[in-house]
Amino acid sequence: MITTKLPELNAKVKLYGSSSWVVNAIAKEDLKDYLNEQEIKNLTDDDMARIAEKLGDALMDDYWGALSVILDEYKK
């Protein structure tokens, strides 16, 4: 895992292949439409890491699915 230091968040990213990146970090501000203020305050760093990891996995699944559809169309 590669870790980058950004002012607004400490983003953990995984490198897949040579240039495809999945961001495995989220900011608590990203959750404000889904959780109330107290729920967000109660989230630990481990909670945030687990949420970010699941989000990264979902994004990769969508990426590979979309790539498959696009390449199937490209081959026609």
N, C-alpha and C positions, 0 to 999 in steps of 0.2 A: 504494500500500500504506500502511496505517495501522499504526503501531507503538504499542503500549501498554506501559507499564512496570509490571510486577507484581512484588511481592517475590520470589515463588517462581520466576518465569521471565520472560524478556523475550518476550512473545507478539507475533508478527507476525500480523496479521489482514488479510484482504481483504474489502472490502465488496461484496456482490452485491445489486443492487437497492437498496431503501431500508432493509431491516432484517435481511437474512440475512447472518450472519457465519460465516466458516470460519477456525478457528484454525490458523495455520501455524507452530506452534512446539510442541516437545515437551520434556519434561524427561528427562534421562538415567535418572532413577529409573523412568520409564515402560518402559524397555527391559530391566529386570532379570529379567523372566520369559522373555526371548527371547535375551539375550546374556549371556556370562559377564562377570565384573568387568573382566578385562583388555580384552576387546573393547570394552566401554563406555568405559573409560579412553582407548582408542586413537582414539575418534571425535573428529574435529575439529568446529569450529563449522560448517564447510561441509558435512560429513557430516550433521550434525544438521539443518541447513537443508534439505538434499535429502530426507532422510527425512520431515521435517515437510511439505514441499511435496507429496510423493507422498501422504501421509496426507490432507492437505487436499483434493487432487484426488479421492481415493477417496471421501471424505465428501460432496463436492459431487455426484459421480456417484450415490451412494446417495440423497442428498436429492432430486435431480431425478427419479430413478426412482420413489421413494416418493410424491412429489407427484403425478406422473402417474397412478399407480394410485389414489390417494385422490380426485383430481379426476374420474377416469373413473367411480368409484363414486358420487361426489356428483351427477354429471349424470344418473344413472339415476332 
